[in-house]
Amino acid sequence: MVELPENFPEYSIMYKTLSNQIKKLEKSKESVRGKEREEIQLKIENYQSEIIKIKKKFPENFFEELN
């Protein structure tokens, strides 16, 4: 049995939401230039950082197996 952290459902939802936001931002980034593109990239990096924090609370490859 895999040990899951407290608040597992919330973390799972956050992970999915952040992943979806990153995908949307990556698409929108293709159509913009300059400062706006940089702002989108910063958001993506922040979301990726949050995803890394969430992943560290779970067993290795936990989320990869869900995809």
Secondary structure by P-SEA (a helix, b strand, c coil): ccccccaaaaaaaaaaaaaaaaaaaaaaaaacccaaaaaaaaaaaaaaaaaaaaaaacccccccccc
